[in-house]
Amino acid sequence: MTFDFQTSVFEKEQINLAGTTEYIVRGGRHLFDRLEKAFSGIKQIGVIGWGSQGPAQAQNLRDSLEHTGIKVSIGLRSGSASWSKAQEAGFSEHDGTLGPMQQVIEQSDLVLLLISDAAQVNHYQEVFDAMKPGATLGLSHGFLVGYLKERGEWFPDSINVVGVCPKGMGPSVRRLYLQGKEIGGAGINTSFAVEQDIDGRATDIALGWSIALGAPFTFMTSLEMEYRSDIFGERGILLGAVHGIVESLYRRFVANGSQKADAFRDSAESITGPISETISHRGIKALYEELDDQGKRRFEQAYSAAYDPAMELLHEVYEEVAYGNEIRSVVLAGRRLERFPMPKVDATDMWQVGKDVRARREDMPAAVHPVTAGIYVATMMAQIDVLCEHGHAYSEIVNESVIEAVDSLNPFMHARGVAYMVDNCSTTARLGARKWAPRFDYQLCQAAYPVLDGVFSGAGASASGHASSASSDTTPFQSFLNHPVHDAVSVLAELRPSVDISVD
């Protein structure tokens, strides 16, 4: 699928990713003086909600539009627990920058609907009814598009509908924006989409929104492709899979005789530290190339054992998303959450051990563990291959499978543990991580590690022949070495934020 667009305000650039052509817009604070033109006809931007994305986007927009006369106003339910938090961030009823949700929607020319996905499903008709004709609805996730399509419904034909989707959680959007005040190019990359354009302004509005958030680079997608890759990615390598991987590896290392602290370093710390740093700065294949000969053999064995089990499960995840089952699951869970709140996801032994390991990190840093690297990269590459099979653009594939993982999410787990990473994300992401992490844990323990044990012990085929046939199949690994995604990663690595996110 090829995405192209026209803009009268910003310059687009062509990039070539693994033999495909895409177009981007390069951001920067020097473009803030074009925002009034991009937001032509917009006097008020209403940011609806104060969850993961709301605080970051509202504050970034307010800062970027400070001298334009365009007002950024927060819309919340009356009596919302977030009301005082918005006030602490400097939004006020007195100056019209904070008010009841319905009122803010009615008064705004651009409505950014950043309430939870389940809440959007429950209130979208109220939002549509309140919007004035000619206004623009902005979404940072395509969840509502998927829900409406399932129901055979659509947006009112009197409004523009656009998407700007940051490739990271809300706190990352804000922190990198603030870092960008000192270092040019800091920020979170975004994808943008134009779902409905009634007056020819939608593309420039979307691009203006993205640049005002501080995005160094903006890529084009559609909201359907975005929600598929985003919901899938959260359940995959971004949150669910990485959690399942480290839990299973920690228990495996302890069972094989490692001290608990060493097991934590070789599993979670290895991924969130040197593995993520290597991928971020030198690419996925560099993990393998920088190992010694023994490390290369162990990486290859782990990769070959894990790729097919990961691919099988990731195909299931994608189908659950594409056919609407995950959307329905989130909607149903939203109705249960008041009675059954989500528990924390760091109650197991390894995360208690991890607190002490993090406290002593400077004295005992983690290294790249070749088995951990092989398992992690096999799962990442399986996710990439699933997205390739379903026609996603390489910019989206790399952002949702690589860049967001190593540059935005893993640093949060590195700083304070898995719960801090998962629970700074949206409700949809938090639900998905909790649902699928145990499945990845189980899949690896049942289908990958027995094969790996057979390889390490030199055992032959089991009664079923499974271990022998799987352990001798190096086809997935050879495909990894020659995969076109490495070219795309090298190009997109040049478009990553200019600084590493500060999460401490």
Solvent accessible surface area in square Angstrom, and as a share of the most:
residue,aa,sasa,rsa
1,M,144,0.64
2,T,103,0.60
3,F,31,0.13
4,D,71,0.37
5,F,10,0.04
6,Q,137,0.61
7,T,29,0.17
8,S,87,0.56
9,V,13,0.07
10,F,8,0.04
11,E,109,0.49
12,K,64,0.27
13,E,57,0.26
14,Q,105,0.47
15,I,20,0.10
16,N,90,0.46
17,L,0,0.00
18,A,24,0.19
19,G,83,0.80
20,T,59,0.34
21,T,50,0.29
22,E,14,0.06
23,Y,43,0.16
24,I,0,0.00
25,V,2,0.01
26,R,114,0.42
27,G,9,0.09
28,G,23,0.22
29,R,87,0.32
30,H,136,0.61
31,L,8,0.04
32,F,34,0.14
33,D,122,0.63
34,R,78,0.29
35,L,0,0.00
36,E,94,0.42
37,K,129,0.55
38,A,3,0.03
39,F,2,0.01
40,S,63,0.40
41,G,63,0.61
42,I,8,0.04
43,K,160,0.68
44,Q,14,0.06
45,I,0,0.00
46,G,0,0.00
47,V,0,0.00
48,I,0,0.00
49,G,4,0.04
50,W,34,0.12
51,G,49,0.47
52,S,30,0.20
53,Q,33,0.15
54,G,0,0.00
55,P,27,0.17
56,A,4,0.03
57,Q,0,0.00
58,A,0,0.00
59,Q,31,0.14
60,N,0,0.00
61,L,0,0.00
62,R,74,0.27
63,D,40,0.21
64,S,10,0.06
65,L,3,0.01
66,E,122,0.55
67,H,167,0.75
68,T,25,0.14
69,G,72,0.70
70,I,19,0.10
71,K,74,0.31
72,V,6,0.03
73,S,1,0.01
74,I,0,0.00
75,G,0,0.00
76,L,8,0.04
77,R,140,0.51
78,S,91,0.58
79,G,79,0.76
80,S,20,0.13
81,A,95,0.73
82,S,24,0.15
83,W,40,0.14
84,S,58,0.38
85,K,119,0.50
86,A,0,0.00
87,Q,87,0.39
88,E,145,0.65
89,A,25,0.19
90,G,49,0.47
91,F,2,0.01
92,S,36,0.23
93,E,104,0.47
94,H,181,0.81
95,D,79,0.41
96,G,32,0.31
97,T,21,0.12
98,L,5,0.03
99,G,2,0.02
100,P,47,0.30
101,M,19,0.08
102,Q,78,0.35
103,Q,83,0.37
104,V,3,0.01
105,I,0,0.00
106,E,87,0.39
107,Q,95,0.42
108,S,0,0.00
109,D,21,0.11
110,L,0,0.00
111,V,0,0.00
112,L,0,0.00
113,L,0,0.00
114,L,16,0.08
115,I,23,0.12
116,S,47,0.30
117,D,10,0.05
118,A,13,0.10
119,A,19,0.15
120,Q,6,0.03
121,V,9,0.05
122,N,89,0.46
123,H,51,0.23
124,Y,20,0.08
125,Q,94,0.42
126,E,76,0.34
127,V,0,0.00
128,F,14,0.06
129,D,104,0.54
130,A,11,0.09
131,M,13,0.06
132,K,75,0.32
133,P,112,0.71
134,G,30,0.29
135,A,2,0.02
136,T,0,0.00
137,L,0,0.00
138,G,0,0.00
139,L,0,0.00
140,S,18,0.12
141,H,24,0.11
142,G,0,0.00
143,F,0,0.00
144,L,0,0.00
145,V,0,0.00
146,G,1,0.01
147,Y,30,0.12
148,L,0,0.00
149,K,90,0.38
150,E,90,0.40
151,R,132,0.48
152,G,71,0.69
153,E,58,0.26
154,W,100,0.35
155,F,10,0.04
156,P,41,0.26
157,D,123,0.64
158,S,44,0.28
159,I,2,0.01
160,N,0,0.00
161,V,0,0.00
162,V,0,0.00
163,G,0,0.00
164,V,0,0.00
165,C,2,0.01
166,P,15,0.10
167,K,9,0.04
168,G,5,0.05
169,M,9,0.04
170,G,1,0.01
171,P,35,0.22
172,S,0,0.00
173,V,3,0.02
174,R,42,0.16
175,R,69,0.25
176,L,3,0.02
177,Y,3,0.01
178,L,77,0.38
179,Q,41,0.18
180,G,3,0.03
181,K,104,0.44
182,E,153,0.69
183,I,81,0.41
184,G,63,0.60
185,G,36,0.35
186,A,8,0.06
187,G,1,0.01
188,I,12,0.06
189,N,5,0.03
190,T,1,0.01
191,S,6,0.04
192,F,0,0.00
193,A,0,0.00
194,V,42,0.24
195,E,44,0.20
196,Q,30,0.13
197,D,65,0.34
198,I,70,0.36
199,D,67,0.35
200,G,62,0.60
201,R,63,0.23
202,A,0,0.00
203,T,20,0.12
204,D,18,0.09
205,I,1,0.00
206,A,0,0.00
207,L,0,0.00
208,G,0,0.00
209,W,0,0.00
210,S,0,0.00
211,I,1,0.00
212,A,0,0.00
213,L,5,0.03
214,G,14,0.13
215,A,0,0.00
216,P,9,0.06
217,F,14,0.06
218,T,1,0.00
219,F,5,0.02
220,M,30,0.13
221,T,4,0.02
222,S,31,0.20
223,L,0,0.00
224,E,44,0.20
225,M,16,0.07
226,E,2,0.01
227,Y,11,0.04
228,R,54,0.20
229,S,0,0.00
230,D,20,0.10
231,I,0,0.00
232,F,0,0.00
233,G,0,0.00
234,E,19,0.09
235,R,1,0.00
236,G,0,0.00
237,I,0,0.00
238,L,1,0.00
239,L,1,0.00
240,G,0,0.00
241,A,0,0.00
242,V,0,0.00
243,H,17,0.08
244,G,1,0.01
245,I,0,0.00
246,V,0,0.00
247,E,20,0.09
248,S,1,0.01
249,L,0,0.00
250,Y,10,0.04
251,R,112,0.41
252,R,29,0.11
253,F,18,0.07
254,V,49,0.28
255,A,88,0.68
256,N,108,0.55
257,G,62,0.60
258,S,40,0.26
259,Q,132,0.59
260,K,97,0.41
261,A,22,0.17
262,D,55,0.29
263,A,0,0.00
264,F,2,0.01
265,R,20,0.07
266,D,41,0.21
267,S,0,0.00
268,A,2,0.02
269,E,5,0.02
270,S,0,0.00
271,I,0,0.00
272,T,10,0.06
273,G,12,0.12
274,P,31,0.20
275,I,0,0.00
276,S,4,0.03
277,E,105,0.47
278,T,8,0.05
279,I,3,0.02
280,S,11,0.07
281,H,90,0.40
282,R,134,0.49
283,G,13,0.12
284,I,1,0.01
285,K,57,0.24
286,A,10,0.07
287,L,3,0.02
288,Y,33,0.13
289,E,98,0.44
290,E,100,0.45
291,L,26,0.13
292,D,102,0.53
293,D,104,0.54
294,Q,112,0.50
295,G,6,0.06
296,K,51,0.21
297,R,134,0.49
298,R,77,0.28
299,F,0,0.00
300,E,45,0.20
301,Q,56,0.25
302,A,0,0.00
303,Y,2,0.01
304,S,11,0.07
305,A,4,0.03
306,A,0,0.00
307,Y,25,0.09
308,D,79,0.41
309,P,13,0.08
310,A,2,0.02
311,M,28,0.12
312,E,116,0.52
313,L,3,0.01
314,L,0,0.00
315,H,54,0.24
316,E,63,0.28
317,V,0,0.00
318,Y,1,0.00
319,E,87,0.39
320,E,46,0.21
321,V,1,0.00
322,A,21,0.16
323,Y,154,0.59
324,G,2,0.02
325,N,55,0.28
326,E,2,0.01
327,I,2,0.01
328,R,106,0.39
329,S,34,0.22
330,V,4,0.02
331,V,12,0.07
332,L,91,0.45
333,A,5,0.04
334,G,27,0.26
335,R,159,0.58
336,R,125,0.45
337,L,41,0.20
338,E,170,0.76
339,R,190,0.69
340,F,117,0.49
341,P,99,0.62
342,M,37,0.16
343,P,98,0.62
344,K,137,0.58
345,V,23,0.13
346,D,27,0.14
347,A,88,0.68
348,T,67,0.39
349,D,69,0.36
350,M,2,0.01
351,W,5,0.02
352,Q,83,0.37
353,V,26,0.15
354,G,0,0.00
355,K,114,0.48
356,D,73,0.38
357,V,1,0.00
358,R,44,0.16
359,A,86,0.66
360,R,92,0.34
361,R,58,0.21
362,E,169,0.76
363,D,121,0.62
364,M,79,0.35
365,P,97,0.61
366,A,25,0.19
367,A,73,0.57
368,V,40,0.23
369,H,28,0.13
370,P,19,0.12
371,V,3,0.01
372,T,0,0.00
373,A,0,0.00
374,G,0,0.00
375,I,0,0.00
376,Y,0,0.00
377,V,0,0.00
378,A,0,0.00
379,T,1,0.01
380,M,0,0.00
381,M,1,0.00
382,A,0,0.00
383,Q,0,0.00
384,I,0,0.00
385,D,26,0.14
386,V,0,0.00
387,L,0,0.00
388,C,44,0.26
389,E,111,0.50
390,H,68,0.30
391,G,32,0.31
392,H,11,0.05
393,A,13,0.10
394,Y,27,0.10
395,S,1,0.01
396,E,10,0.04
397,I,0,0.00
398,V,0,0.00
399,N,2,0.01
400,E,0,0.00
401,S,0,0.00
402,V,3,0.02
403,I,18,0.09
404,E,15,0.07
405,A,0,0.00
406,V,7,0.04
407,D,20,0.10
408,S,2,0.01
409,L,3,0.02
410,N,0,0.00
411,P,27,0.17
412,F,0,0.00
413,M,5,0.02
414,H,44,0.19
415,A,19,0.15
416,R,119,0.43
417,G,3,0.03
418,V,0,0.00
419,A,8,0.06
420,Y,47,0.18
421,M,0,0.00
422,V,0,0.00
423,D,46,0.24
424,N,38,0.20
425,C,16,0.10
426,S,44,0.29
427,T,33,0.19
428,T,1,0.01
429,A,1,0.01
430,R,58,0.21
431,L,27,0.13
432,G,0,0.00
433,A,1,0.01
434,R,43,0.16
435,K,90,0.38
436,W,4,0.02
437,A,7,0.05
438,P,79,0.50
439,R,95,0.35
440,F,4,0.02
441,D,21,0.11
442,Y,131,0.50
443,Q,27,0.12
444,L,4,0.02
445,C,45,0.27
446,Q,110,0.49
447,A,26,0.20
448,A,0,0.00
449,Y,11,0.04
450,P,62,0.39
451,V,1,0.01
452,L,0,0.00
453,D,68,0.35
454,G,11,0.10
455,V,36,0.21
456,F,84,0.35
457,S,84,0.54
458,G,66,0.63
459,A,62,0.48
460,G,54,0.52
461,A,61,0.47
462,S,59,0.38
463,A,122,0.95
464,S,96,0.62
465,G,23,0.22
466,H,96,0.43
467,A,17,0.13
468,S,41,0.27
469,S,69,0.45
470,A,28,0.22
471,S,36,0.24
472,S,83,0.53
473,D,55,0.29
474,T,54,0.31
475,T,91,0.53
476,P,14,0.09
477,F,2,0.01
478,Q,85,0.38
479,S,60,0.38
480,F,1,0.01
481,L,43,0.22
482,N,120,0.62
483,H,24,0.11
484,P,69,0.43
485,V,0,0.00
486,H,29,0.13
487,D,71,0.37
488,A,0,0.00
489,V,10,0.06
490,S,62,0.40
491,V,46,0.26
492,L,0,0.00
493,A,30,0.23
494,E,141,0.63
495,L,11,0.06
496,R,38,0.14
497,P,8,0.05
498,S,63,0.41
499,V,23,0.13
500,D,85,0.44
501,I,18,0.09
502,S,61,0.40
503,V,12,0.07
504,D,145,0.75
